[in-house]
Amino acid sequence: MEVISMIVKDEFGVMQRIMGEFTRKRINVETIVVGKCEVPGMARIVLSVLSREMAEIAMERLGRLQDVDSVEMVDEPRQSAYALISTSKGWCGLIGSRDEVAEIIEKTDPEHYIKTVNAL
């Protein structure tokens, strides 16, 4: 899995234009994390796709959009994973490396969970 991080304008419609590039190239986005960031008036979008080839195609297209200030592929040491899993006692949040979170999910085999990847 490859992770792409973008700094984008924090404006209405930006996410739709960004996701339109993935739709046009038939690239599925596996995870998305979006929020305000360290640059005033901007937001950070971190998303993941399955292959490096798809990530490179997406990055080339995203770099052309006016709404995108910067786009980069994030190497694995700068990535972290988050998960929310169901347990018999309720919901539990997990934070760690991609491998650590995947291992816990595999060992606990929760009935329901959501997992995402994030990076700066």
C-alpha positions in Angstrom: 0.0 0.0 0.0 1.3 3.5 -0.9 0.4 6.6 1.1 0.0 10.1 -0.5 0.0 13.3 1.5 -1.4 16.6 0.1 -1.7 20.1 1.3 -4.8 21.6 -0.3 -7.0 24.7 -0.1 -9.5 24.4 2.7 -12.5 25.2 0.5 -15.8 23.8 -0.6 -15.5 21.4 -3.5 -11.8 20.6 -3.2 -12.3 17.0 -2.1 -14.8 16.4 -5.0 -12.2 17.7 -7.5 -9.4 15.6 -6.0 -11.5 12.4 -6.0 -12.6 13.1 -9.6 -8.9 12.5 -10.6 -9.0 9.1 -9.0 -12.3 8.3 -10.6 -11.1 9.3 -14.1 -8.1 7.0 -13.8 -10.1 4.2 -12.1 -7.9 4.2 -9.0 -9.6 3.0 -5.8 -8.7 4.9 -2.6 -8.3 2.5 0.3 -8.2 5.0 3.2 -8.6 8.8 3.6 -7.8 11.1 6.5 -8.6 14.8 6.1 -8.2 17.7 8.5 -6.9 21.2 9.1 -3.2 21.4 9.1 -0.2 23.6 10.1 -0.7 26.0 7.1 -3.4 28.6 7.7 -6.3 28.3 5.2 -5.1 24.9 4.1 -6.0 21.2 4.9 -4.0 18.0 4.7 -5.4 15.0 2.9 -3.7 11.7 3.5 -4.9 8.7 1.4 -3.7 5.3 0.4 -3.8 3.3 -2.8 -2.8 -0.3 -3.4 0.2 0.1 -5.7 3.1 2.4 -6.4 2.1 2.6 -10.0 -1.4 3.9 -9.1 0.1 6.3 -6.6 2.5 7.8 -9.2 -0.3 8.2 -11.7 -2.5 9.9 -9.1 0.3 12.2 -7.9 1.1 13.4 -11.4 -2.6 14.3 -12.0 -3.1 15.8 -8.5 -0.1 18.1 -9.0 -1.8 19.8 -11.8 -4.9 20.9 -9.8 -5.0 24.5 -8.7 -6.4 23.4 -5.3 -3.3 21.3 -4.5 -0.4 23.2 -3.0 1.9 20.1 -2.5 1.7 16.4 -3.0 4.2 13.7 -1.9 4.4 10.0 -1.4 5.1 9.1 2.2 7.7 6.5 3.0 6.8 3.8 5.5 8.8 5.1 8.6 6.6 8.3 8.5 3.3 6.3 8.4 1.1 5.3 11.3 -2.1 3.3 11.4 -5.2 3.8 13.4 -8.1 1.3 14.0 -11.3 1.2 15.9 -12.4 -2.3 16.7 -15.4 -3.8 18.4 -14.8 -5.9 21.5 -17.2 -7.6 24.0 -16.7 -4.5 26.2 -17.3 -1.9 23.5 -15.2 -0.1 21.0 -11.4 0.1 21.4 -9.0 2.5 19.6 -5.6 1.4 18.4 -2.6 3.4 17.3 0.7 2.1 16.0 2.7 1.1 13.0 0.9 -0.4 10.1 2.2 -3.9 11.0 1.4 -3.5 14.7 -2.2 -2.5 14.1 -2.7 -5.2 11.4 -1.3 -7.9 13.8 -3.7 -6.9 16.6 -6.6 -6.9 14.3 -5.6 -10.4 13.0 -5.1 -11.8 16.6 -8.4 -10.4 18.0 -10.4 -11.1 14.9 -13.1 -8.5 15.8 -16.6 -8.7 14.4 -16.4 -5.1 13.2 -13.5 -2.7 12.7 -12.2 0.2 10.6 -8.5 0.8 9.9 -6.8 3.7 8.2 -3.3 4.9 7.5 -2.0 8.4 8.3 1.2 10.4 7.9 2.6 13.9 8.0 
